[in-house]
Amino acid sequence: MKKWLSLFLAGTLAAGMLAGCGGSDNSSSSSASGTSQTSSASASSAEDTGDGEMDSVQELNLVFTDLKTLDVNDVRNANEFQVLSQVQEGLFRTFTDEDGNAIVENAGCEDYTVSDDGLVYTFTLRDHQWSDGQPVTAQNYVDSIKRLLNPENAFAYAFLAYDIENAEAYYNGEASADDIGVRAIDDKTLEIRLQAAIPFFVKKLTNVCFFPVRLDVIEAGGESYATDYTKQVYNGPFVIESRILDNEMVLAKNENYWDADNVHLDKVTLKVVAESATQSQLLESKELDVVEAKTDYINKWQSMVDQGTLVSRSVVKPSSTYMIFNQHTGGTSGLMNNAKVRLALSLAIDREELNEVIYSGQNTPAYGLIPYNMMSGDVEFRSEAEEPLTAVMAEYDTDEKIVDLFTEGVEEEGKSVSDVELTVLSSAPNTQGQAFLEYMQQTWQDMFGITVTLNICPDSATFVSERDSYNYDTYNMGWNGDYDDPMTFMELWNTDSGYAKFMGGYSNAEFDEMFNSLSTMTDTAERTEVYKEMEQNLVAENAGMAPLYYGNSQFFVQEYVKNLSTPNFGAALEFSRAYISGKE
């Protein structure tokens, strides 16, 4: 059955390739990378530094998807992280070194100290200006954090600030804004007090949502502040010079940037190019300088790498993709509250085949939640923790055992397997996404003899409505880590995280108890053990989700683009120190 399935799906994908339509894929890499920190903004962050002279024309051309918001506090997706991290700047900035390891460098922060008990962080700001010439002050950071946490704003990333003293209490209406543990000692000194010491707080501060804001500019911009680039001021390496909605955005060098001498690009053009075939044509004609790998064109672009005209760069991204189960209502089938049913559905998935057939081997099959390259303290988490599903798979090592488990769970719910109909929810997929859905449909139908219906929504608004109404049994989603610690994945599954509707309403008292124990735990080895137990609880014991794969990214870069960084966290591309050499 598996061999036939592979041939069937390979044919499906081939048909899609002929149509010139393909999804954005990531490439495979097995190397792990950590995060280090340097206090000097002049530390090396080059990946392809090169020794050639810079061209007279310093312009970079990239693909992007237009943004829904320019408001740093309201950032929600990777596209917004990409642009806002280049036109704005917080206390720290993430680069990668020559080995691909993430390094966190001081940016708006010149220096900082931490109290002996780990609760008080004092940041000294460097001399730094906004694009209108006004100084960046500590109060700008205070205003940003308080605005992020204001419950009336309902910003998605407010929870990232809950480590700050009284932050969560303020968000829940149990404290005032003045009680939040953040203050400007003077214009150049910012103090942040934590609720409890955590070892990765600085890593969190690289997130765009913590970047400073100007309340006077926000007020003057009114309702259009978040969408009109002319209503913004910028403190990053670049400014937005022009924008044609859903077509093109042009960035220009920010001459007021504190490190402007090390910003070499004069212009960065971000183009909306939806079709893979068009991207390929523009890359080959050098009208695009960097493109993320597309399944349809990997072999072609790799041959250009072999010829020396392109450079291939693989990045192990901290991302995890999985199937969500509707445990809020039990799903349209009425079965999703049964752990045996959920586990059987998870065990039925051949992740190795899924990765090869659908994703051309570009990702890493997942048997847990936490991806490779995620650090827990000074060690890579996966080097210390076996993926939980592997032991369960050894126990249920035949199709017959998996089917028996499924049947037992269905009968516990008073139903017959022959009557089971599962609903898989999806937004409108590309060719690869459609093949994935058909793979899951056929896998479960063939394994269990049930009916699997694909509810493919015509647009994202319909999908969100169906999801938020819990009108499904299962759907797939992915999460990119926001900072380099397993907590960035674990906190999503806590009952009080605010992400319940995205996670199918998952709620488990034992998981929550372990999660809450971390609030006062500072020893990283102890935290690692708790993370292992939490992952075991979620993936194996309760089958709260079904892991699919850990995502990797591969970029094809013109050989004349130098000093381009591809961080593991935040912006996919860090081009503030990139330059062009050899295109002319």
N, C-alpha and C positions, 0 to 999 in steps of 0.2 A: 504493500500500500504506500509506504513512504517513497519508494522509488518512483511510482506512478505519479504521486503527488508532486514530487520535485519536477518531473518532466512537464506536468500540466501547468504548473505555475511559471516555469521558465518560459513556456510558450506565451503565457499571459503577459509577462513582462516584455518579451520580445515584440509583441504587437504594440505595446505602449511605446516602445522605443522608436518604432517606425513612424509613429505619430508625432515624434519630437517632443513628447511631454514626459517629464520626469520630476520626481521629488528631490528635495535637497537632502543629500546623504552625508554621513560622516565616515571617516576612514579608520581603519584598524590600527591600533598601536598597543603593545603590551607593556610598555615601560611605565613605571610609576614616577610621579613627581611630587615634590613637597613644596612647602612655602618657607622662605627665609625672609629676614627683614634686614634692611640696611637703612641707616639714618642719613645717608648722603644721596642727594638727588643726582649726583654726578657718577654714581656707581654704574658699572656696565650693565646694560640691558639689551645689548645687541644680540640678534640671532644670526644675521648675515651682515656683518659690519662692512666688509669689503674695504679695499684700499684705494679705489678709483676716485678721481676728482668728481665733484658734484657737477651735474649738468647746469646750464644757465637757466633752463626751465624746470622749476620744481613743482610739478603737478601730479597728483595721484587720482586715479579713477577707480571707483568701487561700485559694487552692487549693494542696494539696500532696499528695505521696505519702509515706506513712509511712516511717520510717527503719529500716534494719537495724541500725545502730549509732549510739551517741552518743559513741563513742571517737574523738577527733580524729586520733589516729595511724592509725586503721583506716578512715578515710574512703575511700569508693570511688565515689560517684556524685553527680550534681547535686543530688538531694534532700537528701543529707547535707551537702553544701557549703552549701546554702541556709540550713538551720536552724542548723547548728553555727557558721557565721560570724556569726550574730546573738546567740548565747548564749555564745560564747567569743570571745577576741580574742588575736591574735598581735602581732608587732612593728609590722605595717603593716596598713592597711585600704584597699580600693579603692573609689573613688566614680567618678562621671562629672560632668564640668562641663556648662555650659549648651549647649555644642556637641556633647555626646555623647562627648567624648574621655575616656579613662580617666586618672584621677589617683591616684597612690599616696600616701597620707598616713600620717604617723607616728601610731601608735596606742599600743600598749604601750611602744613606743620613744619617748623624748623627744627624743633626738638620737643621731647616730652618726658615726663617722669611719672612713675607709678608708686603709690604709697606702699609701705611694707606689708600692709594687710591686703593689698591688691584691689582696694575699693575706690581709690581716688586717682584719677588721671588728670594731669595738668599739662596742657599743650601750649607751647610758645609758638605763635604764628610768625611766619616770615613777612617781610614787607611785600605786599601783594595788592594789586589793584583790580577793580572791575574794569570792563571795557569803556565805561564812561569816565574813568579816572578817579572814581571814589575808592577809598581804601577798603579792603576786605577786613572786617573786624570780628572779634570773638562774639559780639552780639549777633552777627549774621548767622553764626552756627547755633547759638542759643535759640534764635527765632526759628530756624529750620527744624530743630528737634521738637520744639513745642508745637509747631505747625503740623509736623508729621504725626504727632500723637493726638492732635485735636480730634475727638470722636466725630465732630460735625463734618470733618473733611472725609472721613472714612477711607483714608489712604491704605492701599493694600499692604504696604510694607511697614505699617505702624508697629507690628509685633516684633520687628527686628530691634526696636529700641527698648523693649521691655526689661532688658538687663539694667537699665538706668533706674536709679532710685525713684520710686513712686510713679514711674512711667505708666505701668499697667494700671495702677490705681487711678491715675488721672484719666486714662482712656475709658475706664469702666465707671467714671463718675464718682469715684470714692476719694478723690484728692483734687486739689486745684493745680493750675499750671505753675503757680509759684512754688509748689511742693516738689516739682520735678528736679532731680539732682543734676542740674546743669546751670552754670552761671558764667558771666563774663567778669573776671576779676578786674581787667582793664581791657583796652582795645586790642592788645596783643596776647592776652592770656585767657585761655578757656579752661574751665574746670568741669569735669564730668564725674559724678559719684555713682557708683553701682549699687544695686540692691544686694548683690553677692558677687564675690570675685569669680571671674571666668577667665580661662587661659587664652581665649581667642578673641577678646574684645576688639583689639586693634584691627584684626582681619575683617571684622564686621564693618568697621568705619570706612573701608574702601568702597562700600556700596553707595551708589548715586543718591539714594534717599537721604543720606546724612550730609550731603553737600550744603554749603551755606546759601541763604536766600536774602534778598532785599525786600523787606515788607513794603517800602515806599514804591518800588517798581511793581510789585504785585498789585497794590491798591490802584496805582495809576493805570495798569493794564486792564483792570476790570475783568469782564467775562471772557475776553479774548486773550488774556495773559498766557494761558497754557497752550494756545495754538498759533499765535501770531509772533513770528520770530522778531519782528520790529519792536515788539513790546518788551523784549528781553534785554538784560545785560549779562555779560559773560565774564568768567574769570579763568577759563581754561586756555589751552594752547591755541584754540581756534575760535572764531565767531561764525555765526550763520550769516552769510552775505546775501543769499537769495534762496527762494524756494518756490517751486511750481508743484502744487499738491499732487501726490501720487505720480510724479514724473521725475523730479530732480531737486536736489538740494546742493548748494555750493557753500563750502566752508572756506574761510580765508584766515590767514595767520593773524593771531591776536597780538598786536604790537605792544600792548600793555601787559602781556603775560610776564610773570617774574622771571621765567627761564626762556624768554623769547630768543636769546642767542643760540639756544640748542634746538629750536624749532626751525627746520629747514624747508619744509613744504610751504609754498606760498598759497596753494589752492588745492582743495580736495573736492572732487565732484562725485556725489553719491547719486547713482542712477537707479530708477526702478526698472528692472528688466526681468519680467516674469518667466519667460520661456527659456529653458535650458539651451535650446538650439541657438537662440539669439545670443545668449551669454557666451557660448562657445565661439560664435563668429566674431564677437567683439574682443574676446580674449586673444584669438588668433591674429586679429588685425591690430592688436595693441591699443585698442580703444578702451579696454578694461585691463587693469593691472593686477587685480587679485580676484579670484573666484573660488567659492567653496566647491568641493568635489560634488559632481553629479554622477550617479550610477551610469547613465548613458554614455558619459564621455571620459570616464577615468582612464580607460586604456589609451584613448587618443591623446589625452593630455600627458599621460605618463610617458608616451613616446617622445613628446616634446621636452619632457624633463631629461630623458636619455640623450636628446640631441643638444641639450644645454641652453635651450631658449626659455624654459620655465624652471622654477624651483618648486619642489613639493615639500610641504610642511605639515606633519601630522601632529595633532594635539589630543592628548588624553583628556577629555572633558569630564568634569564632575557632574555627569547627567545620568539619570536612571529612568527607564520607560517601563511601564507596567500596566496590567489590566486592573481597573477599579471595579469593585463589586458593590451593588446597591444594597447596603445593609441598613439603610434608613427605613425603607418600606418592605424590604425583601424582594424587590424587583417585580417586573411584570409577570415573572414566572412564579413568584411566591416562594422561591427556593434560596435566595441569596443570603438569608440569615442562618443557613445551615453550613457549619464549618467544613463538614465532610464533602458537601457538594462543591464548595469553593476550592478546597484542596484538590479534589479530583480534577476539576477544570484546569487548575494550575499544572498538575502533574501530567496531564494529557499533552501539553505543549512541548514539542521537540524544538528546543531553543537553538540547538546547533543548526538544524535544518532551516529553521526560520531565518537565522542570520545569513546563511549561505544563499538560500533561494530568493529571499525578498531583498536582502541588503547587500548581496555580493560579498559577504564576509567582512564588511566594513566595521561592524560594531562588535561588541564583546557579549556573548550570551550571559544572561544574568540569572543567578540562583539566590540572590539576596537583594536588599534595597540599596546598600551603600556601595558606590562604584569604586573601582580601583583608582589609585592616585589620591584618594581622600585621606588627609592626615588626621590622626588623633594624638595631639601633643607632638612629639618628635618622631612618631612611628606611623607608617602607612597602616590604616585600619585593616585592610584586607590581608595584610601579611600576618596579622594577629588573629583574625577571625575567619573561620571557614564559612562559606556561604551556607545559610541554614537549609536550603532546599536540597542540597546534595545528599545529606543523611536520610531525608525522607524519601528521596528517589531510590536510594539503595534498599529501603524497606518495601516500597511499592515498585518492584523492578519488572513487573510484567503488565501488559495491557489488561489482563484478566483481573489483577488485584485492583487496578485503578477503576475499572468498571464496577467491580463489587463495592468499592468505597462510594462511588457515585450513587449506585442503586440503593445502598443502605441509607445514605443521606436523603434521597428523594422519598423513600418510603417512610422515613421519620417525619416527614412533612405531610404524610397522608396522601401522597400522589403516586402515580404510576409513571415509570420511565417512558413508556410509549406515548404518554400525553404531554411530555415536557416540551415547551417551546421557549427558547431563550431569545432575548432581544439584545443585539449589539448596537449601541448608539455610535454615530460618527457624524462629523461635519463633512462637507463635500470633499472627497479625497482626490489626490492626484493619482497618476497611474500606479505608483508604488504603494500608496495608501490603499487603493482599491484591491491590489493584489494581497496586501496584508489582511484586509477584512475577509477576503475569500479564503485565505489560508486558515484563519481562525474558524470561520464557518465550517469549512470542510473537515478540519481536525476534530472538532467536537461532534459533528454529525456522524462521522465515520467511527469515532471511538465509542460513542454512547448510544447511537441510534436515535437521536433526538432531532427536533427541528430547530434550526438556528436562523433567525430572521435579522437581516441587516436594515436598521433604520437610519438611512443616510439622509441627513438634513441638507437642504439646498444652500444654506448659508450659516454663518457663525451665530447670528442672532437666534435662529431657530434651534440650533444645537444647544445654546446656552439655556433657552427656555425649556427644552426637553430635559436637559441635565438638572436644572434647578427644580424642575417638577418631579424629579426622580422617575421619569418615564423610561426606564431602561433596566436591564439586568447587569450589563457590564459595558465599559468603554475603555479605550486605552488613552493614557496621558503620560507625559514626561515631565521631569523636574530637573532644572539646572541648579546646582548648588550656588548659594549666594555668598558663602564664605567657606574657608578650608577647615571644616570640622563636621563630623557626622551629625551634629545637632541640626545642621541646615536641612537634613532630610527627616530626622526624627520628629522635629517639632511640628511638622505638618499633620502628624497622626495623633497628636494629643487632642483630647476631646475639646479643650478650650482654646484651640489654636485659631479658630475662625476660618479654618479651611475644611470644615466637615463636609460641606456640600460638594467640594471638589473630590473628596476622598470617599464618596459614597456613604457618608454618615458613620464612618468607622468610629467606634468608641469601645474602649476596653479598660476596665478599672485597673488591672494589673499593669498594663502599659503606662497608664497615667501615673500610677504610683511610682514606677521607676523613673519616669520623666521628671516628676516633681522632686525626686531625691537628688537630681543633678543640680538643682538650684543652689545648693550649699556645698557641692563637691568640687574641690579645686585640684585634687591629685589626678593627673591625666591618665595614669595607669588604672585607677579605680573607675574613672569615667569610661575608659575603653571597655572594661568588663560589663558595665551597665549597658553600654551601647550594644554589645554582643547579645545580652539577654533581651533587650528590646527588639532587636532585629529577629531573633529567634521567635519571640512572641508574635510578632506581626506576620512574618513570612511563613513559618512552619506550624507553630502551635495553633494559631487561629486563622491562618490563610486569609488575612485581611486584604491581601492583594496578591496578584500573580506577577512576579518579575518577568520581564521579557529580555531586555538587553541594556547594557551600559553604552552610551553613545560616545563616539569619537569623532573628531573633525579633521578634515584634510583640506588644506588650501593649496591652490596652484597659483604661484606668484611669478610675475615677470622677473627675469634674472637681473634686470637693472634696478629693481626696488630693493633698497638696502635698509638695514636696521629696523625692520618691521617686527614688532613683537606680537605674539599670539598667547595672551594670558589664559590660564586655566579658569579664572573667575572674572566676572564682569564683562567688559567689552571683549568681543571675539578678536578684534584687531586693535592694537595700540600703535598708532602711527604718529604720535607726537614727536618722535625723534627719527622718523623714517626720512629717507632722502632718495633722490633719483641720480643714478650714475651709470652712464653707458647707453642711454636710450637715443641720444642725439647721434 
